[in-house]
């Protein structure tokens, strides 16, 4: 009897070239489970074109083993289950109907629903629902610098960092490009304070109290000096700024539009059915 490897090699010939076999007439089966047969042409359908020989053989072997297990399980299930338990006609019809409706809705949503959310809409929603956007972390704006202790002019660096004026930030950036191990300017973006704290050599045990008391942080270890300027901060439990939650608000607005779009669609289809006398409800 031909081995599975030899049969798979035959399959590869079919996948990579023109098939010389006709299913159920000239094809030798790859596997049999009771009266069910798996043929090389079946395997050829599941192996992507262009797959190399080694990968094709592996895919064919795996598919064959899976097919055998599935067919054995199917046979065992058919032996064990009642006719009623094996009647899936209703479920299949319901699934088919649900799939059709879902696909139709998605096509209309893609074609017809407005997905542009204006800044005005975001701000309006934020003002009406700001209490729903409470921070669960401390956030800050500012700058972070990690510079070697050997870097020059660190007194000037400190002044540039802590003044945080536009002209100082320009000088600071030029300096840091030349000497800093790391430099981050997040004056226009809120960041989680813990992501900054983790980079400092000394622990800040009470970050809320620290943020309410200090605007500048300076730590050192044996190699580096760390300078943090905090230009703005919000602590855990405060309302998140609108720029931090604008993406969430956009998704909420779009989801509300989607729900309304679908409800309006269903209503239009229903009223159209009424006007065209397309259905009857028997009482």
N, C-alpha and C positions, 0 to 999 in steps of 0.2 A: 504493500500500500504506500502510495506517495506520501512523504512526510509533509507536515504543515509548512516547513521552510521552502520545500520545492514548489508547493502550490502557490505560496506567497510570491516566489520568484516569477511564477507564471503570471500572477496578477500584475506585477510590476511591468512586465512586458506589455500587458494590455493597457496599463495606465500611460506608459511612455510612448506607445505607438498605436497603430491601428489594431482593433480587436479582430481576431480571426474566429471568434466563438459566438455562438448564438445561444442565449440563455435557455436552459431546459432541453436543448437538443444536442449541441456539440460541447457545452461546457461541462467540465468535471467539477462537482461541488467542492467547496472549501470545507464545509462542515455540515452535519446533519443533526437535528434534534427531533426525534420521532419522525414525523412525515414532513418536516420543514427543512428546507435546504438553503444554504448560503452559497452563492456563486461568486466567481471572480468579478463578474460585472457589478455585483452589489458592492463589493469592496472598492471597485474602481470609482464609484460614485462618492465615496466618503474620503478619498485621499485627494487633497488639493493638487491641481496640476502644477508641475514644476518642482514637486517635492523630490528630494534626492533619494537614491535607492535605499540607503540605510534607514532614513526616517520613514520612508514608505513601508518598508518591511515591519518596522516597529508599530506604525499606525494600524497596518493590516492585522497584525497579531493581536493587538489590544482590542480592536473592533470585533474580531472573531471571538475572542474569549468573552467579551461583554455580551455579544449576541447569543452565544450558547447559554450563558447564565440567565439572560432575560427570557429566552425561550423555555428553559427548564422551569423558571419561576412562573411563567404564564401557564404552562401545562399543569403545574401543581395547583395553581389558583383555580383553573378551570375544573379540576377534579374536586376541589374542596368547597367552592362557592355554589350557592343555589342559582337557579335561573334568574330569580328576582334580584339577587345581589349582583349578578353580572349584566343586568340591564342598565346601560348607561345612556340610553337614547335621550332621556329627558335632560340629563346633565350636559350632554354634548350639544343639544339644541340651545340650552340656556347659555352655555359658554360661547357658542357661535354667535348668538344674538348679542351678548355682551361685548364680544370682540368687534363685531360690526359697528355697534353704537360707539364704542370707545374710539375706533379708527376714524369714524365719521366726525366725531366731536374734535379729535386732535387735528384733523385736516382743516376744519373750519376755524379752530383757534389759531392755527398757524397762518391762515389766509386772512382772517377778518379781525381778530382781536388786536386792539392797540396796545403795544408793549412799551410805549414811551411813557416814562413817569417823570414829570417835571419837578424841578427843585421846589416850586411853589406847593405842589401836592405833598411832597415829602415834609416840608416845613409845617404845612397845615395839619397833617396827620400827627406829626411829632408834638405840636402844641396841644392837640386834643388828647393825646395819649401818652404824654411824657412820663407819667407815673409808672407806666408799664416797662420802661427802659431804665432799670436801676442797675448801677455798676456792681459787679461781684468781685472787683479787684481795684486796686489803686492805680491811677493812670497819671502820667505826667507829659509835659512838653519841655524841651530844652536841648542840651548838648551833653555828650559824653566823650571824654578824652582819656586815652591811656598812652602815656608818653614815657620813654626811658628816663631814668634819673639823670642820665648823662646829657640829656638834651639841653641846649642853651636857652637863655632868656626865659626861664620858667616863671619869674615874677611878672613879666609882661604877658606871658601866656595866661596866667591866672586872671589878670585884669581883663584881657580880651574875653575870656570865657565867662567871667562873672558879670561883666557889664552887659553883654548880650545885645549891644546896639548893632545896627546893620553894618556900620563901618568896622566895628570890632569883629563881627562874624566873618567879614571878608579877610581881615588880617589873620584871624584864627584858622580859617580854612587853608590859607597859604602856608602858615606855620605847620599845621598838622600834615599837610601833604608831604612836607620835607622831613618831619621828625616823629610824628605820632605812630605808635603801633596800631592804634585804632582811633577813629574819629567818627562820631555820629551826630548829625544835626537833625533833630526831630522837633524843631520849633513849630512846624506846621502840621505835625501828626501826633496824635495821642498814642503813647506806648505804655505797656504794662510796667509799672515800677519794679516789679519783681525781676523782670528781665534785665534791668540795670543793676539791681542789688546783687544779683548772682555773679556779676562780673567784678564786684568790689572785694578787696581782701579782708575787710572787716564786716562783721555782721551788724545789721540794723534790726534791733529786736522789736521795736515798736514803730513800724513804718508810718502809721497814721499820725502819731504824735510827732514823728520826725518831719513829715511833710508839712504839718501845720506850724512847725517851728523854724525850719531852715529852707533856704533857697539854694545854698551851695554846699557841695560835699567835696572834701579833699581827703583821700586816703593814700597811703604808700605801703609798698612792701620792699623787699630787698632789691628789686629790679625796676619797678615802675611807679609812677605817680598817676593817680586817678582823679580826674576833675569832672564833677557833674554840676551843671547849672540847671535849675528847675525854673522855667519861666512861667509855668502854670501847672496846677495839679487839681485832681478831684479824687476824693477818697471813697472807699467801698461804702455802698449804701446811698450815695448821691445819684441824682439823675444823670444818665450818660449824655454827653453832648451829641447834638444831632448828627455831626459828621461821623461819629463812631457807629451809629445805628442806621445810617441812610440806606445801606444795602439791605438790611433786615426790613426796613419800612418799604422799600421798593418791592421786595418779595411779597410782603403782606398785601400791598395795594394790588399787585398783579394777581395774586391768588383770589382776592375779592372780586376783581374784574372777571376772572375765569369762572368763578361760581355764578356770578350774575349773568355772564354770557351764556352759560349752559342752561340756566333756569329760563332765560328769555328764549333760547332756542327751543327748548321743550314746550314752552307756552305757545310759540309761533306754530310749531308742528301740530300741536293739539288743536289750536283754533282753526288752522288750515284744514285739518281732518274733519272738524265739525262743519265748516262751511262747504266742504266738498262731499259731505255725507259719506265719509270713508270708513266709518265704524258705527257700531251699535253696541249699547250696553243693555243686556236683557236683565230685567228685574223679576 
